[in-house]
Amino acid sequence: MTKLGAYSIEEFCKNHKISKAHFYNLQKKQLTPRIMKVGKRVLISEEAAIDWRKKMEEIC
């Protein structure tokens, strides 16, 4: 995680033990965490990651 309290997609996948391919498959189904664009970077805030984990718990 960066000092901003946000993950790059690569960091998010590594920390949540999913592949980038799986992330993009989830994105097609609109099941990824909220993302934000900062310049050219795509980031996932810690809050969005927490919300995503809760949502995934509910789905399972």
C-alpha positions in Angstrom: 0.0 0.0 0.0 1.2 3.5 -0.8 1.7 6.2 1.9 -1.7 7.6 0.6 -3.6 4.7 2.1 -4.3 3.4 -1.4 -3.3 0.4 -3.4 -2.3 0.2 -7.1 -4.1 -2.7 -8.8 -1.0 -4.7 -8.6 -0.6 -4.1 -4.9 -4.3 -4.8 -4.3 -4.0 -8.1 -6.1 -0.9 -9.1 -4.2 -2.3 -8.2 -0.8 -5.6 -10.0 -1.5 -3.9 -13.0 -3.1 -5.7 -12.8 -6.4 -4.2 -12.6 -9.9 -4.5 -9.5 -12.0 -6.4 -11.7 -14.5 -8.9 -12.5 -11.9 -9.2 -8.9 -10.9 -10.1 -7.9 -14.5 -12.6 -10.8 -14.7 -14.2 -9.4 -11.6 -14.2 -6.0 -13.2 -16.2 -7.3 -16.2 -18.8 -8.4 -13.7 -18.6 -5.1 -11.8 -17.4 -6.9 -8.6 -14.1 -5.0 -8.0 -13.7 -2.3 -5.4 -14.3 1.3 -6.3 -11.3 2.8 -8.1 -10.0 6.3 -8.4 -7.8 7.9 -11.0 -5.0 10.2 -9.9 -3.3 11.5 -13.0 -2.5 8.3 -15.0 -2.6 6.1 -11.9 -5.5 3.9 -11.0 -5.8 3.4 -7.2 -8.0 1.6 -4.8 -8.4 3.3 -1.4 -8.1 1.4 1.8 -11.8 2.2 2.5 -12.9 0.8 -0.9 -10.9 -2.4 -0.2 -12.6 -2.8 3.2 -16.0 -2.3 1.6 -15.1 -4.8 -1.1 -14.1 -7.4 1.4 -17.4 -7.0 3.3 -19.3 -7.3 0.0 -17.4 -10.5 -0.9 -18.2 -12.0 2.5 -21.9 -11.3 1.8 -21.8 -12.9 -1.6 -20.2 -16.1 -0.4 
